[in-house]
Amino acid sequence: MSNEKQVDSGRRGLLVATCAAGGVVGVSTAGVLVSTLQPSERAKAAGAPVEADISDVKPGELKVVEWRGKPVWILRRTPEMLASLPKNDNLVADPNSDKPYQLPVPAYAKNEFRAYDKHKEVLVVVGICSHLGCSPSARFTEGPQPNLPDDWHGGFLCPCHGSTFDLSGRVFKNKPAPANLDVPPYMYLSDNKILIGKDEKGEA
């Protein structure tokens, strides 16, 4: 066999080996890509966006979903609930959400409703008190009741140290909690589906 034929034979072997290896890598990569289309439990815990269906949340009802291992509250507020918010503007410590807690305040949450203007009836907040990490409980009924002021318009009460939040998750003045409830980044996929963990600007 001539040297030229030996070189050709060697090249052919190298090409076959390279193509075979490339095929294995390609299949392996495809498998990884397919598996990453659905976030794993570990990815969810690390902060992967979570889709939530809110079609079953009726006015006045609260739904809880998990994101980053934390409870995220989705409250569909009634017209009466929305009308109560201006009554609290002078009573809450940070009415326009200028002070962040653990998460940056999204631009769409820097208002009285702390929500998208188009969907202002839907409140999305992390249900963890900014004081010591307790989970407040819903107190939607208006009026005098234990551990709440006589002019209560509805909101949330943290049972640990008595911090209170209105129906936008804004903390009332002179309470142990130093900040409002966090608003996570989120965006609407449709009128009845939201993606928690990513907003319309692509920020996570």
N, C-alpha and C positions, 0 to 999 in steps of 0.2 A: 504494500500500500504506500502510495506517495505521501510526502509531507502535506501536500495540499488537501488530499482526501482525509488525512488524519485531522487537519484543522477543521474541515467542513463537518466531519463527524463530531468533533468536540463541540463546535458551535451549536450543532443541532441538539446535542444532549443538554447543553446549557439552556437553550431556548425552551426545551420541553420542561426542564426542572423549574425554570423561572415562571413559565405559564401556569404550571401546576401549583406552585407556591402562591402565585397571584390569585388563582381561583379559590384556594383555601382562605386566603385573607379576605377576598371579596365576599364569600359566603359568611365568614365569621363576622365581618363588618355589618352585613345585611341583617344578621341575627341580632346584633347589638342595637342597630337602628330600630328594628321592629320592637324590641323589648323596651326601648326608651320612649316609645309613643305613649305608653301608659306609665305614669310615675309609680314607682314602687313605694311601699310603706316607709322605707328608709328615706326616699327622696321627698315624700310628703312631710316627714318629720323635719327634714333639713330646710323645708321652705318651698317645695314645688307648688305651683298654683293649684288650687282646688276648685273644681266647678260645682256650683250649687244651684239647684232648681228651686225657685221661689214661687212657683205657680200655686203651691199648696198653702202659702202663708196668707191667711185672711187678715183684713184690717183689724188691728188690735192684738194680733198674735205675734209670737216670737219663735223663731227657729234657731237652733244651735248647730253649727257645723264645726269641724276641727281643721285648723290650719297651723302648721308649725307646732303641733302638740298643744295648742291653746284653743279655748272655746271662742268662736266668733258668733256674735249675736246678729240675727237679721230680723229686724222689727218693721212690720208694715204699719205705719202710724195712720190713725184715723184723722179726718179733718179736724176733729176736736182736739186731738193730741197735738197736731201742728199749730193750731190756734193758741195753745197754751204756752208755746215756746217764748214768744215775746215777753210774756209776763215774768220770765225768769232772767231776762237779759241783765238786769241790775243786781241780781242775786247770785249769779254764778261768777266764779273767779276769772274765767277766761272765755268770755262770750263768743269770740271769733276764732278760737283755737289757734292763737298765735304762739303758744308755748308747746313744743313737742314733748312727748314722754319717752317711750322707747322707740317709737317709729316716727319718721318725719311726717308732718301733717300734709296730706295731699291738697293740692290747690282747690279741688272741688269740695273739700271739707271745711274750708275756712269761711264758714257762714253760719247763720243761725240754725240751719237744718243739718249741717255737717253731712251733706249728701249732694249727689248730682242734682242740678236744678230740674232736669227733666223727670227725675225720679225722686223728688224730695221727700216723698212719703216713706221711702225705704231707708232705714238706718242700718248701717253695717259697722259694728265696732267690736273690738276685742273685749270680751267680758271678764277682764281682770283689773281689779282696783289698782290705782297708781300708788297706793300707800305701801302695803306689804304683800301684794299679790293675791289677796283673797278674791273670791268671785261674788260680786254683789247679786242680790236677788231682785226680781221684778216687783215693783209696787206701783201698778198702773192706776189703781183706784185713787181718785181725788179726795181731798178733805182730810180732817184730823184722824190720826191713827197712831198706835204706839211707835215711838222712836222717830216720828216724823212731825214736821211743823204743821200748824193748823191750816196754813194757806198752801198746802201741798197740791201740786198740779199733776202729779204722776211722774214716775221715773224709776230709779234704782237705789236700793239701800245696801251698803256693805255692812254685814252683821258683825264684822270683827271689831271695828272702831267707830262705826257710825257715820262714815262718809256717805254723802248723798249725791246723786247725779240726776239730771233732768232727762227728758225723753230724747235728747240729742247726745246723751252721755257726757254732758258738761258738769263738772264738779261745782258744788255750791261753795261759797266763801266760808272761811273759818272752819274748815274741816281738815282732818289729818291728811287726806289724799292731796298731793301737790299738783296734780294735773288731770285733765280730762281723760276719759277712756280713749285708747288709741283707735284711730280709723286705719285699717289696713289698706294697702293698695288694692284696688279692685276695679273691674270694668264689666260693662254689660255686653253679653254675647247676643242677647235678645231681650225682649221685655221681661221674660220670665227666667232667664238664666244669667248668673253672674260668675265671673272668674276671680276668685280671691287669691291675691298674691302677685297680681300684675295689673297695671292700669293702662289707660289708652295711650299713654306716652311711652309705653314699653318699660316703665320703671318697675323694679321688683324690690 
